[in-house]
Amino acid sequence: MPKKNWLKNIMLNIHAPGTSFALMVLALTQVPVGIKNTAEIACIGQASNKIWKLENNHAEANMLAVQRCNGRK
């Protein structure tokens, strides 16, 4: 029995209005997540640097910085 390539007969139009609307919605929903992650990374970098200056221990400084920036004290 020959295999039929069912994808061969499907014509997808990436320039359709519905596709562009869906891509815009997907992009806009990712903006808050990106802002939160960027702020978290900046917080971890600054906190890690401050802790490292006090303790001179990279592993502990990074661990404490991540905990502090994720809401734990």
VEXFILUM-249321 format. One record per residue: residue in one letter; x, y, z of N, C-alpha, C, O, CB in turn; residue number from 1. Coordinates in steps of 0.2 Angstrom, whole numbers, padded with zeros to 4 digits. Glycine has a CB too. Layout:
BEGIN
+---+-------+-------+-------+-------+-------+-------+-------+-------+-------+-------+-------+-------+-------+-------+-------+-----+
| r |   n.x |   n.y |   n.z |  ca.x |  ca.y |  ca.z |   c.x |   c.y |   c.z |   o.x |   o.y |   o.z |  cb.x |  cb.y |  cb.z |   k |
+---+-------+-------+-------+-------+-------+-------+-------+-------+-------+-------+-------+-------+-------+-------+-------+-----+
| a |     X |     Y |     Z |     X |     Y |     Z |     X |     Y |     Z |     X |     Y |     Z |     X |     Y |     Z | NUM |
...
+---+-------+-------+-------+-------+-------+-------+-------+-------+-------+-------+-------+-------+-------+-------+-------+-----+
***
This chain:
BEGIN
+---+-------+-------+-------+-------+-------+-------+-------+-------+-------+-------+-------+-------+-------+-------+-------+-----+
| r |   n.x |   n.y |   n.z |  ca.x |  ca.y |  ca.z |   c.x |   c.y |   c.z |   o.x |   o.y |   o.z |  cb.x |  cb.y |  cb.z |   k |
+---+-------+-------+-------+-------+-------+-------+-------+-------+-------+-------+-------+-------+-------+-------+-------+-----+
| m |  0004 | -0006 |  0000 |  0000 |  0000 |  0000 |  0004 |  0006 |  0000 |  0009 |  0007 |  0005 | -0005 |  0000 |  0006 |   1 |
| p |  0004 |  0010 | -0005 |  0008 |  0016 | -0005 |  0006 |  0022 |  0000 |  0000 |  0023 |  0002 |  0008 |  0020 | -0012 |   2 |
| k |  0011 |  0025 |  0003 |  0010 |  0030 |  0008 |  0008 |  0036 |  0004 |  0011 |  0038 | -0001 |  0016 |  0031 |  0012 |   3 |
| k |  0003 |  0040 |  0007 |  0001 |  0046 |  0004 |  0003 |  0052 |  0008 |  0003 |  0051 |  0015 | -0007 |  0046 |  0003 |   4 |
| n |  0006 |  0056 |  0005 |  0008 |  0062 |  0009 |  0003 |  0067 |  0010 |  0001 |  0071 |  0005 |  0015 |  0066 |  0006 |   5 |
| w | -0001 |  0067 |  0015 | -0007 |  0071 |  0016 | -0005 |  0078 |  0017 | -0009 |  0083 |  0016 | -0011 |  0068 |  0022 |   6 |
| l |  0001 |  0080 |  0019 |  0003 |  0087 |  0020 |  0004 |  0090 |  0013 |  0004 |  0096 |  0013 |  0010 |  0087 |  0024 |   7 |
| k |  0005 |  0086 |  0008 |  0007 |  0089 |  0001 |  0001 |  0093 | -0001 |  0002 |  0097 | -0005 |  0009 |  0083 | -0003 |   8 |
| n | -0005 |  0091 |  0000 | -0011 |  0094 | -0003 | -0014 |  0099 |  0002 | -0019 |  0103 |  0000 | -0017 |  0089 | -0003 |   9 |
| i | -0011 |  0101 |  0007 | -0013 |  0106 |  0012 | -0009 |  0113 |  0010 | -0003 |  0113 |  0010 | -0012 |  0105 |  0019 |  10 |
| m | -0013 |  0118 |  0008 | -0010 |  0124 |  0006 | -0011 |  0129 |  0013 | -0016 |  0131 |  0014 | -0013 |  0127 |  0000 |  11 |
| l | -0005 |  0131 |  0016 | -0005 |  0135 |  0021 | -0003 |  0142 |  0019 |  0002 |  0143 |  0016 | -0001 |  0133 |  0027 |  12 |
| n | -0007 |  0147 |  0021 | -0006 |  0154 |  0019 | -0004 |  0158 |  0026 | -0008 |  0159 |  0030 | -0012 |  0157 |  0016 |  13 |
| i |  0003 |  0159 |  0026 |  0005 |  0163 |  0032 |  0003 |  0170 |  0032 |  0004 |  0174 |  0037 |  0012 |  0161 |  0033 |  14 |
| h |  0001 |  0173 |  0026 | -0001 |  0180 |  0026 | -0008 |  0181 |  0027 | -0010 |  0187 |  0026 |  0002 |  0182 |  0019 |  15 |
| a | -0012 |  0176 |  0029 | -0019 |  0177 |  0030 | -0020 |  0182 |  0036 | -0016 |  0182 |  0041 | -0022 |  0170 |  0031 |  16 |
| p | -0025 |  0186 |  0037 | -0026 |  0190 |  0042 | -0027 |  0186 |  0049 | -0025 |  0189 |  0054 | -0033 |  0194 |  0041 |  17 |
| g | -0030 |  0181 |  0049 | -0031 |  0177 |  0055 | -0024 |  0174 |  0058 | -0023 |  0174 |  0064 | -0035 |  0171 |  0054 |  18 |
| t | -0019 |  0173 |  0053 | -0013 |  0171 |  0056 | -0009 |  0176 |  0059 | -0006 |  0176 |  0064 | -0009 |  0168 |  0050 |  19 |
| s | -0009 |  0182 |  0056 | -0006 |  0188 |  0058 | -0009 |  0190 |  0065 | -0005 |  0192 |  0070 | -0006 |  0194 |  0054 |  20 |
| f | -0015 |  0190 |  0066 | -0018 |  0191 |  0072 | -0016 |  0186 |  0078 | -0015 |  0188 |  0083 | -0026 |  0191 |  0071 |  21 |
| a | -0016 |  0180 |  0076 | -0014 |  0175 |  0081 | -0007 |  0176 |  0083 | -0005 |  0175 |  0089 | -0015 |  0168 |  0078 |  22 |
| l | -0002 |  0178 |  0078 |  0005 |  0179 |  0080 |  0005 |  0185 |  0084 |  0010 |  0185 |  0089 |  0009 |  0179 |  0074 |  23 |
| m |  0001 |  0190 |  0083 |  0002 |  0196 |  0087 | -0001 |  0195 |  0094 |  0002 |  0197 |  0099 | -0003 |  0202 |  0084 |  24 |
| v | -0006 |  0191 |  0095 | -0008 |  0189 |  0102 | -0003 |  0185 |  0105 | -0002 |  0186 |  0111 | -0015 |  0185 |  0101 |  25 |
| l |  0000 |  0180 |  0102 |  0005 |  0176 |  0105 |  0011 |  0181 |  0107 |  0014 |  0180 |  0113 |  0008 |  0171 |  0100 |  26 |
| a |  0013 |  0185 |  0103 |  0019 |  0190 |  0105 |  0017 |  0194 |  0111 |  0021 |  0195 |  0115 |  0021 |  0194 |  0099 |  27 |
| l |  0011 |  0197 |  0111 |  0009 |  0201 |  0116 |  0008 |  0198 |  0123 |  0009 |  0201 |  0128 |  0003 |  0205 |  0114 |  28 |
| t |  0006 |  0192 |  0123 |  0006 |  0188 |  0129 |  0013 |  0186 |  0132 |  0013 |  0185 |  0138 |  0002 |  0182 |  0128 |  29 |
| q |  0018 |  0186 |  0128 |  0024 |  0185 |  0130 |  0028 |  0191 |  0133 |  0033 |  0190 |  0136 |  0029 |  0182 |  0125 |  30 |
| v |  0026 |  0197 |  0132 |  0029 |  0203 |  0134 |  0030 |  0203 |  0142 |  0035 |  0204 |  0144 |  0026 |  0209 |  0131 |  31 |
| p |  0024 |  0202 |  0145 |  0025 |  0202 |  0153 |  0029 |  0197 |  0155 |  0033 |  0198 |  0160 |  0018 |  0201 |  0156 |  32 |
| v |  0030 |  0191 |  0153 |  0034 |  0186 |  0155 |  0041 |  0188 |  0154 |  0046 |  0187 |  0158 |  0033 |  0179 |  0151 |  33 |
| g |  0043 |  0191 |  0148 |  0049 |  0193 |  0146 |  0052 |  0199 |  0151 |  0057 |  0199 |  0153 |  0050 |  0196 |  0139 |  34 |
| i |  0047 |  0204 |  0153 |  0049 |  0209 |  0157 |  0050 |  0206 |  0164 |  0055 |  0208 |  0168 |  0043 |  0214 |  0158 |  35 |
| k |  0046 |  0201 |  0167 |  0047 |  0198 |  0173 |  0054 |  0195 |  0173 |  0058 |  0195 |  0178 |  0042 |  0194 |  0175 |  36 |
| n |  0056 |  0191 |  0168 |  0062 |  0187 |  0168 |  0068 |  0192 |  0168 |  0073 |  0190 |  0171 |  0062 |  0182 |  0162 |  37 |
| t |  0067 |  0197 |  0164 |  0073 |  0202 |  0164 |  0074 |  0205 |  0170 |  0080 |  0206 |  0172 |  0071 |  0207 |  0158 |  38 |
| a |  0069 |  0207 |  0174 |  0070 |  0210 |  0180 |  0073 |  0205 |  0185 |  0077 |  0207 |  0190 |  0063 |  0213 |  0183 |  39 |
| e |  0071 |  0199 |  0185 |  0073 |  0194 |  0189 |  0081 |  0192 |  0188 |  0084 |  0192 |  0193 |  0069 |  0187 |  0188 |  40 |
| i |  0083 |  0192 |  0182 |  0090 |  0191 |  0180 |  0094 |  0197 |  0183 |  0099 |  0196 |  0186 |  0091 |  0190 |  0173 |  41 |
| a |  0091 |  0203 |  0182 |  0095 |  0209 |  0185 |  0095 |  0209 |  0192 |  0101 |  0211 |  0195 |  0091 |  0216 |  0182 |  42 |
| c |  0090 |  0207 |  0195 |  0090 |  0206 |  0203 |  0095 |  0201 |  0205 |  0099 |  0203 |  0210 |  0083 |  0205 |  0205 |  43 |
| i |  0095 |  0196 |  0202 |  0100 |  0190 |  0204 |  0107 |  0193 |  0203 |  0111 |  0191 |  0207 |  0099 |  0184 |  0200 |  44 |
| g |  0109 |  0196 |  0197 |  0115 |  0198 |  0196 |  0118 |  0203 |  0202 |  0123 |  0203 |  0204 |  0116 |  0202 |  0190 |  45 |
| q |  0113 |  0208 |  0203 |  0115 |  0213 |  0208 |  0116 |  0210 |  0215 |  0120 |  0212 |  0219 |  0110 |  0219 |  0208 |  46 |
| a |  0111 |  0206 |  0217 |  0111 |  0203 |  0224 |  0117 |  0198 |  0224 |  0120 |  0198 |  0230 |  0105 |  0199 |  0225 |  47 |
| s |  0119 |  0195 |  0219 |  0124 |  0190 |  0219 |  0131 |  0194 |  0220 |  0135 |  0192 |  0224 |  0125 |  0186 |  0213 |  48 |
| n |  0131 |  0200 |  0217 |  0137 |  0204 |  0217 |  0138 |  0206 |  0225 |  0144 |  0206 |  0227 |  0137 |  0209 |  0212 |  49 |
| k |  0133 |  0209 |  0227 |  0133 |  0212 |  0234 |  0135 |  0206 |  0239 |  0139 |  0207 |  0244 |  0126 |  0215 |  0236 |  50 |
| i |  0132 |  0200 |  0239 |  0133 |  0195 |  0243 |  0140 |  0192 |  0243 |  0144 |  0191 |  0248 |  0128 |  0189 |  0242 |  51 |
| w |  0143 |  0192 |  0236 |  0149 |  0190 |  0235 |  0155 |  0194 |  0238 |  0160 |  0192 |  0241 |  0151 |  0189 |  0228 |  52 |
| k |  0153 |  0201 |  0238 |  0158 |  0206 |  0241 |  0159 |  0205 |  0248 |  0164 |  0206 |  0251 |  0156 |  0213 |  0239 |  53 |
| l |  0153 |  0202 |  0252 |  0153 |  0201 |  0259 |  0156 |  0195 |  0261 |  0160 |  0194 |  0266 |  0146 |  0202 |  0262 |  54 |
| e |  0155 |  0189 |  0257 |  0157 |  0183 |  0259 |  0162 |  0179 |  0255 |  0165 |  0175 |  0257 |  0151 |  0178 |  0259 |  55 |
| n |  0164 |  0182 |  0249 |  0169 |  0179 |  0244 |  0168 |  0172 |  0243 |  0173 |  0168 |  0243 |  0176 |  0180 |  0248 |  56 |
| n |  0161 |  0170 |  0242 |  0160 |  0163 |  0241 |  0155 |  0163 |  0235 |  0149 |  0165 |  0236 |  0157 |  0159 |  0247 |  57 |
| h |  0157 |  0161 |  0229 |  0153 |  0162 |  0223 |  0146 |  0157 |  0223 |  0141 |  0159 |  0222 |  0156 |  0160 |  0217 |  58 |
| a |  0147 |  0151 |  0225 |  0142 |  0146 |  0226 |  0136 |  0149 |  0230 |  0130 |  0149 |  0229 |  0144 |  0139 |  0228 |  59 |
| e |  0138 |  0151 |  0236 |  0134 |  0153 |  0241 |  0130 |  0159 |  0239 |  0124 |  0160 |  0240 |  0137 |  0153 |  0248 |  60 |
| a |  0134 |  0164 |  0236 |  0132 |  0170 |  0234 |  0126 |  0169 |  0229 |  0121 |  0173 |  0229 |  0137 |  0175 |  0231 |  61 |
| n |  0127 |  0165 |  0224 |  0123 |  0164 |  0219 |  0116 |  0161 |  0222 |  0111 |  0162 |  0220 |  0126 |  0159 |  0213 |  62 |
| m |  0117 |  0156 |  0226 |  0111 |  0152 |  0229 |  0107 |  0157 |  0233 |  0101 |  0157 |  0232 |  0114 |  0146 |  0233 |  63 |
| l |  0110 |  0161 |  0237 |  0106 |  0166 |  0241 |  0103 |  0171 |  0237 |  0098 |  0174 |  0238 |  0111 |  0169 |  0246 |  64 |
| a |  0107 |  0173 |  0231 |  0104 |  0179 |  0227 |  0097 |  0176 |  0223 |  0092 |  0180 |  0223 |  0109 |  0181 |  0222 |  65 |
| v |  0098 |  0170 |  0221 |  0092 |  0167 |  0218 |  0086 |  0166 |  0223 |  0080 |  0168 |  0221 |  0093 |  0160 |  0215 |  66 |
| q |  0087 |  0164 |  0229 |  0082 |  0164 |  0234 |  0079 |  0170 |  0236 |  0073 |  0171 |  0236 |  0085 |  0160 |  0240 |  67 |
| r |  0084 |  0175 |  0236 |  0081 |  0182 |  0238 |  0077 |  0185 |  0233 |  0072 |  0188 |  0234 |  0087 |  0186 |  0240 |  68 |
| c |  0079 |  0184 |  0226 |  0075 |  0187 |  0221 |  0069 |  0183 |  0219 |  0065 |  0186 |  0216 |  0080 |  0187 |  0215 |  69 |
| n |  0068 |  0177 |  0221 |  0062 |  0173 |  0220 |  0057 |  0174 |  0226 |  0052 |  0171 |  0226 |  0064 |  0166 |  0219 |  70 |
| g |  0059 |  0179 |  0231 |  0054 |  0180 |  0236 |  0055 |  0177 |  0243 |  0052 |  0179 |  0247 |  0047 |  0178 |  0234 |  71 |
| r |  0060 |  0173 |  0243 |  0062 |  0170 |  0250 |  0067 |  0175 |  0253 |  0071 |  0178 |  0250 |  0065 |  0163 |  0249 |  72 |
| k |  0067 |  0175 |  0259 |  0072 |  0179 |  0263 |  0077 |  0175 |  0267 |  0082 |  0177 |  0270 |  0069 |  0184 |  0268 |  73 |
+---+-------+-------+-------+-------+-------+-------+-------+-------+-------+-------+-------+-------+-------+-------+-------+-----+
***
